[in-house]
Amino acid sequence: MPKQTTALPDSAGSTTADAGPHLSRSLSNRHIQLIAIGGAIGTGLFMGSGKTISAAGPSVIFVYMIIGFMLFFVMRAMGELLLSNLHYKSFSDFAADLLGPWAGFFTGWTYWFCWVITGIADVIAIAGYTKELWPGLPLWIPGLATIAILLLLNLTTVKAFGETEFWFALIKIIAIAALIVVGLFMIFSGFSSEAGPASFTNLWSHGGFFPNEFMGFVAGFQIAVFAFVGIELVGTTAAEAKDPEKNLPKAINSIPVRVLLFYVGALIILMSVIPWTQFAAGHSPFIAMFSLAGLGAAATVVNLVVLSSAMSSANSGIYSTSRMVYGLAQEGDAPALFSGLSGRKVPRNALFLSCVLLLSGVVLMYAGQDIGKAFDMVTTVSAVCFVFVWSIILASYLAFRRRRPQLHDASRFKMPGGIPMVWVVFAFFGFVLWALTTQPDTLLALLATPLWFIVLGVAWFILRRRPAHLARYASFQNELASDKDSADIHLQGR
């Protein structure tokens, strides 16, 4: 893909065509790689996989492989679009450009809504894990401390966010690698426990790979799809990545390897050491396996790992929501108050908004004992909204192929499978939505989700004709057009 430089920030945050402030390109290759890994490995793998295994049995291996395979094409489509014009700050930008301003508005605010919900859940999870480690500590203390720490880290520079996320992701990688190594040792050393001998035969000797038949397999998709939430996070780093034409493809292309190693590999080891019938919802399979190995500190160690995983997710949530609001404000889809940057090239006001909303998690911690059920519902709502965002990315790709074939032809990072593969992934998303209708709790959440889009529709109807919105969107289009002209000139000179 030809490199376009008009009106784009360099590594110091300055621009070549105007003096206005831009996000700083400070995220290096190692930051982008680990942010991508951190986005693909959620808290769901450490805590939620017990519920997934109990529902689907060993067929959960295929569930994660299928979801990872399909989302890889979404990420490749996103990568091709982001690199077609380096002025795009995130996927809401190319949605607005290719599908129309309504798409940028709906995508940006829906993605923001998803991460706010996830962030609130993470704050509550962090408080819960901290209580396990320090009994008697009031819940509001770790909740407020988490928000304050993450705000301070994100207010400094984007590099501080990248560095923090790098170490959070590294902790998760080490934990999974330790599980795989310990598990393999238990299998090959002939380890045996009350649950039986550790052996790969446990994968098929307790009812086969599909012990709960087809509907059990379907149930696995309901839970597992939320574990992949955040895989698209690398797309929100586009405006702050050093050498994005090199680093974004590297991060996206490593997704299949990450899924195979971190999800499929870990689950195969878990179900080989302990038969799948021993797992239950609400209990971490990681703790169960380390405890079985005789590691007395397993509960504490895994709690610390899950704590760091929740911190990583909350950190990602604060980062992505602030950048998304900043981008929406640039296009006129959010108040202009959020379009400014601090002297360190950080969207300070947008960061404050995200953190204020996360404070509601501290309040919800005292709402009662049924909060867990409420969050089961909102995480399903969040998963449905993420499916919407992923679908908009694919729809934008179809518009891109139709409207700008010359840019697709010139791309060095084309989506494999092209247009036919887009429709295959759309069909898969339809299957996921159907799967959510098969259980009462997920059906209720699915039926509640349209309320969010009704609210957005009303807001869009009010906003779309306001002069301030029209003026800012016209400015956004002019900037994109200047970059497109630069790309065309570059193409003619090749």
C-alpha positions in Angstrom: 0.0 0.0 0.0 1.5 3.4 -0.9 2.5 5.4 2.1 0.5 8.6 2.4 1.9 11.5 4.4 -0.4 14.5 3.8 -1.7 15.9 7.1 -0.5 13.0 9.1 1.4 13.2 12.4 4.9 12.1 12.7 6.4 10.3 15.7 6.5 13.6 17.6 2.9 14.4 16.9 3.6 17.3 14.4 2.0 17.4 11.0 3.2 18.0 7.5 0.2 20.0 6.3 -1.3 21.8 9.2 -0.4 23.0 12.6 -3.4 21.5 14.4 -2.8 18.9 17.1 -2.9 15.2 16.2 -2.6 12.0 18.1 1.1 11.1 18.6 2.5 8.0 16.8 4.3 6.6 19.9 3.2 2.9 19.9 6.1 0.7 18.8 5.9 -2.8 17.2 6.2 -4.5 20.6 3.4 -2.4 22.0 1.1 -3.1 19.1 1.9 -6.8 19.2 1.2 -7.1 22.9 -1.9 -4.9 22.7 -3.2 -7.3 20.0 -2.4 -10.3 22.2 -4.0 -8.7 25.3 -7.1 -7.9 23.3 -7.4 -11.6 22.2 -6.9 -13.0 25.7 -9.7 -11.8 27.9 -10.6 -12.5 31.5 -13.1 -15.0 30.0 -10.3 -17.5 29.3 -9.2 -17.5 32.9 -12.6 -17.5 34.6 -15.3 -17.9 32.0 -13.9 -21.0 30.3 -15.3 -23.2 33.1 -18.8 -22.4 32.1 -18.0 -22.9 28.4 -16.4 -26.3 29.0 -19.3 -27.5 31.1 -21.8 -26.5 28.4 -20.0 -27.8 25.3 -17.6 -30.4 26.5 -14.4 -31.0 24.4 -16.2 -29.6 21.4 -15.4 -26.2 22.9 -12.0 -26.6 21.2 -13.8 -26.3 17.8 -15.9 -23.4 19.1 -12.9 -21.3 19.8 -11.2 -22.4 16.5 -14.2 -21.4 14.4 -14.7 -18.0 16.2 -11.0 -17.2 15.9 -11.0 -18.3 12.2 -14.0 -16.0 11.3 -12.7 -13.0 13.3 -9.4 -13.2 11.5 -11.1 -12.2 8.3 -12.8 -9.3 10.1 -9.4 -8.1 11.3 -7.8 -8.5 7.8 -10.7 -6.5 6.3 -10.1 -3.8 9.0 -6.4 -3.8 8.3 -6.8 -3.3 4.5 -9.2 -0.4 5.1 -7.1 1.3 7.8 -4.0 1.2 5.6 -5.9 2.5 2.6 -5.8 6.0 4.2 -3.6 6.6 7.1 -5.8 9.5 8.2 -8.3 7.0 9.5 -8.0 7.0 13.3 -10.2 3.9 13.8 -12.8 1.8 12.1 -15.6 4.4 12.9 -13.7 6.7 10.6 -13.7 4.4 7.6 -17.3 3.5 8.3 -18.3 7.2 8.2 -16.3 7.7 5.0 -17.4 4.6 3.1 -21.0 4.0 4.4 -22.0 7.5 5.3 -22.0 9.7 8.5 -24.7 7.6 10.1 -22.4 4.5 10.1 -19.6 6.4 11.9 -22.0 7.7 14.5 -23.6 4.3 15.2 -20.3 2.4 15.1 -18.4 4.8 17.3 -21.0 5.2 20.0 -21.9 1.5 20.0 -18.2 0.6 20.4 -17.9 3.2 23.2 -21.0 1.7 24.9 -19.6 -1.9 24.7 -16.3 -0.9 26.3 -18.0 1.2 29.0 -20.1 -1.8 30.0 -17.0 -4.1 29.9 -15.0 -1.5 31.9 -17.6 -1.3 34.6 -17.7 -5.1 34.8 -13.9 -5.1 35.1 -13.9 -2.6 37.9 -16.3 -4.8 39.9 -14.2 -7.9 39.0 -11.0 -6.2 40.2 -12.7 -5.3 43.5 -13.9 -8.9 43.9 -10.5 -10.4 43.2 -8.8 -7.9 45.6 -11.3 -9.0 48.3 -10.1 -12.6 47.9 -6.5 -11.5 48.4 -7.2 -8.9 51.2 -10.4 -10.0 53.1 -12.1 -7.2 54.9 -10.9 -4.5 52.5 -13.9 -2.2 51.6 -14.9 -2.8 47.9 -14.8 0.9 47.0 -11.1 1.2 47.8 -9.7 -1.1 45.0 -12.4 0.2 42.7 -11.4 3.8 43.1 -7.7 3.0 43.2 -7.9 1.1 39.8 -9.7 4.0 38.1 -7.2 6.6 39.5 -4.1 4.5 38.6 -5.3 3.9 35.0 -6.3 7.5 34.6 -2.9 8.7 35.6 -1.2 6.3 33.3 -3.3 7.3 30.3 -3.0 11.0 31.0 0.8 11.0 30.7 1.5 9.8 27.1 0.1 7.1 24.8 3.5 5.4 25.3 2.7 4.9 29.0 -0.6 3.1 28.0 1.4 0.9 25.6 4.0 0.1 28.2 1.4 -0.8 30.8 -0.6 -2.9 28.4 2.7 -4.6 27.3 3.4 -5.9 30.8 -0.3 -6.8 31.5 -0.3 -8.9 28.4 3.0 -10.5 29.2 1.7 -11.7 32.6 -1.2 -13.4 30.8 1.1 -15.0 28.3 3.4 -16.3 31.1 0.4 -17.7 33.0 -0.9 -19.6 30.0 2.6 -20.9 29.1 3.0 -22.1 32.7 -0.3 -23.9 32.5 0.7 -25.7 29.2 4.1 -26.7 30.5 2.8 -27.9 33.9 -0.1 -29.7 32.1 2.2 -31.5 29.6 4.5 -32.6 32.5 1.5 -34.1 34.3 0.3 -35.9 31.2 3.7 -37.4 30.2 4.7 -38.3 33.8 1.6 -40.5 34.3 0.1 -38.1 36.9 -3.1 -39.5 38.5 -5.7 -37.9 40.9 -9.2 -38.6 42.2 -10.5 -37.4 38.8 -8.4 -40.1 37.1 -5.2 -40.2 35.1 -4.0 -37.2 33.2 -4.1 -38.3 29.5 -5.1 -36.9 26.1 -7.7 -39.7 26.0 -9.8 -37.6 28.5 -10.7 -35.5 25.5 -12.9 -38.3 24.0 -13.4 -40.9 26.7 -16.2 -39.1 28.5 -19.0 -39.0 26.0 -16.9 -38.1 22.9 -16.1 -34.7 21.5 -19.8 -33.7 21.4 -21.2 -35.2 24.7 -24.0 -32.7 24.9 -24.8 -33.1 21.2 -25.4 -30.2 18.8 -27.2 -27.9 21.1 -24.4 -28.2 23.7 -22.0 -27.2 20.9 -24.2 -24.2 20.1 -24.3 -23.2 23.8 -20.5 -22.9 23.7 -20.8 -20.1 21.1 -23.1 -18.1 23.4 -20.3 -17.8 26.0 -17.2 -18.0 23.9 -17.9 -15.1 21.6 -17.6 -12.7 24.5 -14.1 -14.0 25.2 -13.0 -12.6 21.8 -14.3 -9.1 22.6 -11.3 -6.7 22.3 -9.7 -8.6 19.4 -10.3 -5.5 17.2 -8.6 -3.2 19.8 -5.5 -3.0 17.5 -7.8 -1.0 15.1 -8.1 1.8 17.6 -4.3 2.1 17.8 -4.0 3.0 14.1 -3.5 6.7 14.6 -0.9 6.2 17.3 1.2 3.4 15.9 4.7 3.9 14.6 5.1 2.7 11.0 1.5 1.4 10.9 2.0 -0.1 7.4 4.5 -2.5 8.9 3.3 -3.0 12.5 -0.5 -3.4 12.0 -0.2 -6.3 9.5 2.2 -8.1 11.8 -0.2 -7.8 14.7 -3.2 -8.9 12.6 -1.5 -11.8 10.9 -0.5 -13.3 14.3 -4.1 -13.7 15.4 -4.5 -17.4 14.2 -1.3 -18.4 16.1 -2.5 -16.6 19.2 -5.9 -18.4 19.1 -4.4 -21.8 18.5 -1.8 -21.4 21.3 -3.6 -19.4 24.0 -7.2 -20.7 23.6 -7.1 -24.1 21.9 -3.7 -25.2 23.4 -4.7 -24.2 27.0 -8.1 -25.8 26.7 -6.7 -29.1 25.3 -4.3 -29.3 28.3 -7.0 -28.4 30.8 -9.4 -31.1 29.6 -6.6 -33.7 29.3 -5.5 -33.3 32.9 -9.0 -33.0 34.3 -12.0 -34.6 32.5 -14.4 -31.9 31.2 -17.2 -33.3 33.5 -15.3 -31.9 36.5 -15.5 -28.3 35.4 -18.3 -25.9 36.5 -19.4 -22.4 35.9 -18.0 -19.8 38.3 -14.8 -21.8 39.0 -11.5 -21.1 37.3 -10.1 -24.2 35.4 -6.7 -22.6 35.9 -7.0 -22.7 39.7 -8.3 -26.3 39.5 -5.4 -27.6 37.5 -2.7 -25.9 39.5 -4.3 -27.0 42.7 -4.4 -30.6 41.4 -0.7 -30.3 40.6 -0.1 -29.7 44.3 0.9 -26.1 44.0 -0.5 -24.7 47.2 -0.2 -21.1 46.1 -2.2 -21.7 43.0 -5.3 -19.8 44.1 -3.3 -16.7 45.1 -1.2 -16.8 41.9 -4.2 -17.2 39.6 -6.1 -14.6 41.4 -3.2 -12.2 40.8 -3.1 -13.2 37.1 -6.9 -12.7 36.7 -6.6 -9.4 38.6 -4.0 -8.2 36.1 -6.1 -9.5 33.2 -9.1 -7.5 34.5 -6.8 -4.4 34.9 -5.6 -5.0 31.3 -9.2 -5.0 30.1 -10.1 -1.9 32.1 -7.0 -0.2 30.7 -8.0 -1.1 27.2 -11.5 0.1 27.8 -10.3 3.5 29.1 -8.0 3.9 26.1 -10.4 2.8 23.4 -13.5 4.7 24.7 -11.5 7.9 25.0 -10.1 7.6 21.5 -13.5 6.7 20.1 -15.1 9.8 21.7 -12.2 11.9 20.4 -12.7 10.6 16.9 -16.5 11.1 17.1 -16.0 14.7 18.3 -13.6 15.3 15.3 -16.4 14.2 13.0 -19.0 16.3 14.7 -20.8 13.3 16.3 -19.9 14.2 19.9 -19.6 17.5 21.7 -16.6 19.6 20.5 -15.4 19.6 24.1 -14.0 16.1 23.5 -12.1 17.0 20.3 -9.1 18.6 22.1 -5.8 17.1 23.0 -3.5 17.9 25.9 0.1 19.1 25.5 1.1 15.4 25.6 -1.2 14.6 22.6 -3.7 12.8 24.8 -7.5 13.3 24.5 -7.7 14.5 28.2 -11.4 15.4 28.3 -12.5 12.2 26.6 -10.4 10.3 29.2 -12.1 12.1 32.1 -15.5 11.1 30.6 -14.6 7.4 30.4 -13.3 7.4 34.0 -16.4 9.2 35.4 -18.6 6.5 33.8 -16.4 3.7 35.2 -17.1 5.2 38.7 -20.6 3.8 38.4 -19.1 0.4 38.8 -18.1 1.4 42.3 -21.7 2.3 43.0 -23.0 -0.9 41.5 -20.9 -3.0 43.8 -23.3 -2.1 46.6 -26.4 -2.8 44.6 -27.1 -6.2 46.0 -26.4 -9.9 45.6 -28.1 -10.3 42.2 -25.5 -8.1 40.5 -23.8 -11.2 38.9 -27.0 -12.1 37.0 -27.3 -8.5 35.8 -23.8 -8.5 34.5 -24.4 -11.9 32.7 -27.1 -10.0 30.8 -25.1 -6.8 30.1 -22.1 -8.8 28.8 -24.4 -10.6 26.4 -25.7 -7.2 25.3 -22.1 -6.1 24.9 -21.3 -9.2 22.8 -24.3 -8.5 20.5 -23.1 -4.9 20.0 -19.6 -6.1 19.2 -21.1 -8.4 16.5 -22.7 -5.2 15.1 -19.3 -3.4 15.1 -17.6 -6.3 13.4 -20.4 -6.4 10.8 -20.0 -2.7 10.0 -16.3 -3.3 9.4 -17.2 -6.0 6.8 -19.9 -3.8 5.3 -17.3 -1.0 5.0 -15.0 -3.4 3.2 -17.8 -4.2 0.6 -18.3 -0.5 0.0 -14.5 0.0 -0.3 -14.3 -2.7 -3.0 -17.2 -1.2 -4.9 -16.1 2.5 -4.6 -12.3 2.4 -4.6 -11.1 -0.6 -6.6 -7.9 1.2 -7.5 -6.9 1.4 -3.8 -7.7 -2.3 -3.3 -5.6 -3.2 -6.3 -2.7 -1.2 -4.9 -3.0 -2.7 -1.4 -0.2 -4.8 -0.1 -2.4 -6.2 2.7 -5.4 -7.6 0.9 -8.1 -9.5 2.8 -7.9 -13.2 1.9 -11.0 -14.6 0.3 -12.2 -11.1 -0.6 -16.0 -10.5 -1.1 -17.1 -14.2 -0.9 -15.5 -14.5 2.5 -17.3 -11.5 3.8 -20.6 -13.2 3.2 -19.4 -16.4 4.9 -18.6 -14.4 8.0 -22.0 -12.6 7.8 -23.6 -16.0 7.8 -21.6 -17.0 10.8 -22.7 -13.9 12.7 -26.3 -14.9 11.9 -25.7 -18.3 13.4 -24.3 -16.6 16.6 -27.4 -14.4 16.9 -29.6 -17.5 16.5 -27.5 -19.3 19.2 -28.3 -16.5 21.6 -32.0 -17.2 21.2 -31.7 -20.7 22.5 -31.3 -19.8 26.2 -33.7 -17.7 28.2 -31.1 -15.3 29.7 -29.2 -14.6 26.4 -32.6 -14.3 24.6 -33.7 -11.6 27.0 -30.4 -9.7 26.5 -30.8 -10.0 22.7 -34.3 -8.6 22.8 -33.1 -5.7 25.1 -30.2 -4.7 22.7 -32.4 -2.9 20.1 -33.3 -0.3 22.8 -29.7 1.0 22.5 -30.1 1.4 18.7 -33.4 3.2 19.2 -31.7 5.7 21.5 -28.9 6.2 19.0 -31.5 6.6 16.2 -33.3 9.4 18.1 -29.9 11.1 18.8 -28.9 10.8 15.2 -32.2 12.2 14.0 -31.7 15.3 16.2 -28.0 15.7 15.4 -27.6 15.0 11.7 -28.9 18.4 10.5 -27.3 20.7 13.0 -24.9 23.2 11.4 -22.0 22.5 13.8 -22.2 18.7 13.0 -22.4 19.3 9.3 -19.4 21.7 9.4 -17.2 19.3 11.4 -18.1 16.4 9.2 -17.3 18.4 6.1 -13.9 19.2 7.6 -13.4 15.5 8.3 -14.2 14.7 4.7 -11.9 17.4 3.3 -9.0 15.9 5.3 -9.7 12.4 4.0 -9.9 13.8 0.5 -6.6 15.5 0.8 -5.0 12.2 1.8 -6.8 10.4 -1.0 -5.4 12.9 -3.6 -2.0 12.3 -2.2 -2.4 8.6 -2.6 -3.6 9.0 -6.2 -0.6 11.2 -7.1 1.7 8.6 -5.5 0.0 5.8 -7.5 0.4 7.7 -10.8 4.1 8.1 -10.0 4.8 4.4 -9.4 
